[in-house]
Amino acid sequence: MTDPQKPRSQPEYERGLPDYHDPTAGFAGARPAQSALTLRLVLAVFGLVVCIAGGLAWLATDLPTWPGVVLLVLGAVAAVDIVVIVRRKARGEPG
């Protein structure tokens, strides 16, 4: 078992993390499942753009402001998610 304080390396991620079990690995010749960090990054950027643009456009109208604020908060959540994803990719996690 590795020390939880030690940063993991790329070969450790490729080998598989401790206590990780992929029940579909090798099923019918399929490759083992991998993290979808790049897809998650693309979706988070899309959500950030849509939420910020929609929130600002909503606030520019005479409609109630709460939906625009909700969209801006969701945009902030997407921005935090982007930071987390970029940090994980910089650490060397595959995906």
C-alpha positions as CSV (number, residue, x, y, z in Angstrom):
1,M,0.0,0.0,0.0
2,T,1.3,3.4,-0.8
3,D,1.7,6.3,1.6
4,P,-1.4,8.6,1.2
5,Q,0.8,11.7,1.5
6,K,3.2,10.7,-1.4
7,P,2.1,12.1,-4.8
8,R,1.4,9.4,-7.3
9,S,3.2,9.0,-10.6
10,Q,1.9,8.4,-14.1
11,P,3.0,4.7,-14.0
12,E,1.0,4.2,-10.8
13,Y,-2.1,5.5,-12.4
14,E,-1.5,3.3,-15.5
15,R,-1.0,0.3,-13.3
16,G,-4.2,1.0,-11.3
17,L,-4.8,2.5,-7.9
18,P,-4.9,0.3,-4.8
19,D,-8.4,-1.1,-4.0
20,Y,-9.6,-0.2,-7.5
21,H,-11.6,-2.9,-9.3
22,D,-13.1,-2.6,-12.7
23,P,-15.7,-5.3,-13.0
24,T,-15.9,-4.9,-16.8
25,A,-12.1,-5.0,-17.5
26,G,-11.4,-7.4,-20.3
27,F,-15.1,-8.4,-20.7
28,A,-15.6,-9.7,-24.3
29,G,-12.1,-8.3,-25.3
30,A,-12.9,-4.8,-24.1
31,R,-10.2,-2.5,-22.9
32,P,-10.2,-1.5,-19.2
33,A,-12.2,1.6,-18.4
34,Q,-10.4,4.8,-18.2
35,S,-11.1,8.2,-16.6
36,A,-12.9,10.6,-18.9
37,L,-11.2,13.8,-17.6
38,T,-10.9,15.3,-21.1
39,L,-14.6,14.8,-21.7
40,R,-15.4,16.2,-18.3
41,L,-13.2,19.2,-19.1
42,V,-15.0,19.9,-22.4
43,L,-18.4,19.6,-20.8
44,A,-17.3,21.9,-17.9
45,V,-16.1,24.6,-20.4
46,F,-19.3,24.3,-22.3
47,G,-21.3,24.7,-19.1
48,L,-19.2,27.7,-18.1
49,V,-19.8,29.5,-21.4
50,V,-23.5,28.7,-21.6
51,C,-24.2,29.6,-17.9
52,I,-22.2,32.8,-17.9
53,A,-23.7,34.0,-21.3
54,G,-27.2,32.9,-20.3
55,G,-26.9,34.5,-16.9
56,L,-25.7,37.8,-18.2
57,A,-28.3,37.8,-21.0
58,W,-31.0,37.1,-18.5
59,L,-29.9,39.9,-16.2
60,A,-30.0,42.3,-19.1
61,T,-33.8,41.8,-19.4
62,D,-36.6,43.1,-17.2
63,L,-37.5,39.5,-16.1
64,P,-36.9,38.4,-12.4
65,T,-33.2,38.3,-11.5
66,W,-33.1,35.0,-9.6
67,P,-32.8,32.7,-12.7
68,G,-29.9,34.8,-13.9
69,V,-28.2,34.6,-10.5
70,V,-28.7,30.8,-10.5
71,L,-27.0,30.6,-13.9
72,L,-24.1,32.7,-12.7
73,V,-23.7,30.5,-9.7
74,L,-23.7,27.4,-11.9
75,G,-21.1,29.0,-14.0
76,A,-18.9,29.5,-10.9
77,V,-19.4,25.8,-10.1
78,A,-18.2,24.9,-13.6
79,A,-15.2,27.2,-13.2
80,V,-14.2,25.4,-10.0
81,D,-14.7,22.0,-11.7
82,I,-12.3,23.2,-14.5
83,V,-9.7,24.0,-11.9
84,V,-10.0,20.6,-10.3
85,I,-9.8,18.8,-13.7
86,V,-6.8,20.8,-14.8
87,R,-5.0,20.0,-11.5
88,R,-5.8,16.3,-11.9
89,K,-4.5,16.2,-15.5
90,A,-1.3,18.1,-14.4
91,R,-0.7,15.4,-11.8
92,G,-0.6,12.9,-14.6
93,E,-3.9,11.1,-14.2
94,P,-4.9,9.5,-17.5
95,G,-8.0,10.5,-19.4
